[in-house]
């Protein structure tokens, strides 16, 4: 018998947690916690988050900051203050300079971890060199190719969600305690699901999670 369910982690919604927020927790929140756990960044360490405005990213920033980790996040200038409000210490605006160069300037001794939540392999090579010896580069979007995965100077991983029941229990506890909160970018009726999946709704703030509700 498998200890971890292959397809999910069913759990009752705590009475104090609104259903709208409960719907926005998995799977992004669980993925965020798992990636941070595998990164093993110590309190006071530095993590560089590529893609901080999406479902996983908004959870990563909050959860890392709650652990006392310094968060450097990539985000547009328009959304910078919102991401700082989630716990990011510094912001790198895409397009202003290469990410690796920006990270070396902010963390000259090397970042403890880089978390790639985007999967753009053209960005990875430049930031890998800005990770300290023995640090870690993790992609939740399978952005690491074989060459990067073979790097023996740092730990590397294309992370796939694991320990689902444990992750969901921890996530629920953090939310009910007020330590982190789901960021809901859109709240739509169920009939708008096809349009949402097709990208038919422009984002005016943090993308976060899209919640569909049944009338």
C-alpha positions as CSV (number, residue, x, y, z in Angstrom):
1,X,0.0,0.0,0.0
2,X,1.3,3.4,-0.9
3,X,2.0,5.8,2.0
4,X,1.4,8.8,-0.2
5,X,-1.6,8.9,-2.5
6,X,-0.6,9.2,-6.2
7,X,-3.2,11.7,-7.2
8,X,-4.1,13.8,-4.2
9,X,-4.4,14.4,-0.5
10,X,-8.1,14.6,0.6
11,X,-8.7,16.5,3.8
12,X,-11.6,18.1,5.6
13,X,-11.8,21.9,5.4
14,X,-11.4,23.4,8.9
15,X,-14.5,25.2,10.1
16,X,-12.7,28.5,10.5
17,X,-11.3,28.5,7.0
18,X,-13.6,30.1,4.3
19,X,-14.3,27.7,1.5
20,X,-13.0,30.3,-1.0
21,X,-9.6,30.3,0.7
22,X,-9.6,26.6,1.1
23,X,-10.1,26.2,-2.6
24,X,-7.1,28.3,-3.3
25,X,-4.6,26.3,-1.2
26,X,-3.7,23.2,-3.2
27,X,-1.8,22.4,-5.3
28,X,0.3,25.5,-5.5
29,X,0.7,26.0,-1.8
30,X,1.8,22.4,-1.2
31,X,4.3,22.7,-4.1
32,X,5.7,25.9,-2.5
33,X,6.2,24.3,0.9
34,X,7.8,21.2,-0.7
35,X,10.2,23.3,-2.7
36,X,11.3,25.3,0.3
37,X,11.7,22.1,2.4
38,X,14.0,20.6,-0.2
39,X,16.0,23.8,-0.5
40,X,16.9,23.6,3.2
41,X,17.7,27.3,3.4
42,X,18.7,28.2,7.0
43,X,17.1,31.1,8.8
44,X,18.9,34.3,7.7
45,X,19.8,32.6,4.4
46,X,18.9,34.0,0.9
47,X,16.5,32.6,-1.7
48,X,16.0,34.0,-5.2
49,X,12.5,33.4,-6.5
50,X,12.0,33.5,-10.3
51,X,8.3,34.1,-10.9
52,X,6.9,35.4,-7.6
53,X,3.5,36.6,-8.7
54,X,1.8,33.3,-9.6
55,X,0.1,30.7,-7.6
56,X,3.2,28.9,-6.4
57,X,5.3,32.1,-6.2
58,X,2.9,34.0,-3.9
59,X,3.0,31.1,-1.4
60,X,6.8,30.7,-1.7
61,X,7.5,34.3,-0.8
62,X,5.3,34.2,2.2
63,X,6.4,30.8,3.5
64,X,10.1,31.6,3.1
65,X,9.8,35.0,4.8
66,X,7.9,33.3,7.7
67,X,10.9,31.1,8.2
68,X,13.2,34.1,8.5
69,X,14.7,33.7,5.0
70,X,15.7,36.7,3.0
71,X,13.6,36.7,-0.2
72,X,14.8,38.2,-3.5
73,X,12.0,38.0,-6.0
74,X,11.6,38.7,-9.7
75,X,8.6,40.8,-10.4
76,X,7.5,43.7,-12.6
77,X,7.9,47.2,-11.3
78,X,4.1,47.6,-11.3
79,X,3.7,44.7,-8.8
80,X,6.8,45.2,-6.8
81,X,5.1,46.7,-3.7
82,X,2.5,43.9,-3.6
83,X,5.3,41.3,-3.5
84,X,7.2,43.2,-0.9
85,X,3.9,43.1,1.1
86,X,4.1,39.3,1.0
87,X,7.6,39.3,2.5
88,X,10.1,39.9,-0.3
89,X,13.1,41.9,0.8
90,X,14.5,42.9,-2.6
91,X,13.0,43.0,-6.1
92,X,14.6,42.3,-9.4
93,X,12.6,43.7,-12.4
94,X,12.8,41.4,-15.5
95,X,14.5,43.1,-18.4
96,X,16.6,45.6,-16.4
97,X,19.6,43.3,-16.2
98,X,20.4,39.6,-16.4
99,X,19.1,37.7,-13.4
100,X,22.5,36.2,-12.6
101,X,24.1,39.7,-12.6
102,X,21.4,41.1,-10.4
103,X,21.7,38.2,-8.0
104,X,25.5,38.5,-7.7
105,X,25.0,42.2,-6.9
106,X,22.5,41.5,-4.1
107,X,24.2,38.4,-2.8
108,X,27.9,38.7,-3.5
109,X,28.7,35.5,-1.5
110,X,26.1,33.6,-3.5
111,X,22.4,32.8,-2.8
112,X,21.7,29.7,-0.7
113,X,18.9,28.8,-3.1
114,X,17.3,29.7,-6.4
115,X,13.7,28.6,-6.9
116,X,12.6,28.6,-10.5
117,X,8.8,28.7,-10.8
118,X,8.6,29.7,-14.5
119,X,10.5,27.0,-16.4
120,X,12.3,29.3,-18.9
121,X,15.5,27.4,-19.5
122,X,17.2,30.4,-21.1
123,X,17.3,32.0,-17.6
124,X,18.7,29.1,-15.7
125,X,22.3,29.1,-16.9
126,X,22.8,32.6,-15.8
127,X,21.6,32.2,-12.2
128,X,23.2,28.8,-11.5
129,X,26.6,30.5,-11.2
130,X,25.2,32.9,-8.6
131,X,24.3,30.0,-6.2
132,X,26.9,29.5,-3.5
133,X,28.9,26.3,-3.4
134,X,26.7,23.6,-1.9
135,X,23.6,25.7,-2.4
136,X,20.6,24.5,-4.4
137,X,18.8,25.3,-7.7
138,X,15.2,23.9,-7.8
139,X,12.6,24.2,-10.5
140,X,9.0,23.5,-9.9
141,X,8.3,23.9,-13.7
142,X,10.9,21.4,-14.9
143,X,13.2,24.1,-16.1
144,X,16.5,22.3,-15.5
145,X,18.0,20.5,-18.4
146,X,20.5,17.6,-18.2
147,X,23.5,19.9,-18.2
148,X,22.3,21.9,-15.2
149,X,21.2,18.7,-13.4
150,X,24.8,17.3,-13.8
151,X,26.3,20.3,-12.0
152,X,28.2,18.9,-9.0
153,X,29.0,22.2,-7.4
154,X,25.4,22.7,-6.3
155,X,22.4,20.6,-5.7
156,X,19.8,20.6,-8.5
157,X,16.3,19.3,-8.8
158,X,13.2,19.4,-11.0
159,X,10.8,19.2,-8.1
160,X,7.6,17.1,-8.3
161,X,5.1,17.5,-5.4
162,X,5.7,14.8,-2.8
163,X,4.4,13.9,0.7
164,X,1.0,15.4,-0.3
165,X,-0.9,14.7,3.0
166,X,1.9,16.2,5.1
167,X,2.2,19.2,2.9
168,X,-1.6,19.9,2.9
169,X,-1.8,19.6,6.7
170,X,1.1,22.0,7.2
171,X,-0.3,24.4,4.7
172,X,-3.7,24.4,6.3
173,X,-2.1,25.1,9.7
174,X,-0.1,28.0,8.4
175,X,-3.2,29.6,6.8
176,X,-5.5,29.1,9.8
177,X,-2.8,30.6,12.0
178,X,-2.6,33.6,9.8
179,X,1.1,33.0,8.9
180,X,0.4,33.0,5.2
181,X,-2.7,33.6,3.1
182,X,-3.7,32.5,-0.4
183,X,-3.6,35.2,-3.0
184,X,-6.7,35.0,-5.2
185,X,-6.2,36.7,-8.5
186,X,-9.6,36.0,-9.9
187,X,-12.9,34.7,-8.5
188,X,-15.1,33.5,-11.3
189,X,-18.3,31.5,-11.8
190,X,-17.8,27.9,-13.0
191,X,-19.1,28.7,-16.5
192,X,-16.1,31.0,-17.1
193,X,-13.6,28.1,-16.6
194,X,-13.0,27.6,-20.3
195,X,-12.2,31.3,-20.8
196,X,-10.0,31.4,-17.7
197,X,-8.0,28.3,-18.9
198,X,-7.6,30.0,-22.3
199,X,-6.1,33.1,-20.7
200,X,-9.1,35.3,-21.5
201,X,-8.8,37.4,-18.4
202,X,-6.1,40.0,-18.1
203,X,-4.4,40.3,-14.7
204,X,-4.5,43.7,-13.0
205,X,-2.5,42.6,-9.9
206,X,-0.8,39.5,-8.6
207,X,-2.0,36.5,-10.6
208,X,-2.1,34.2,-7.5
209,X,-4.8,31.5,-7.8
210,X,-8.0,31.5,-9.8
211,X,-11.1,30.3,-7.8
212,X,-14.2,29.0,-9.6
213,X,-17.4,29.0,-7.7
214,X,-20.7,27.1,-8.2
215,X,-23.8,29.3,-7.9
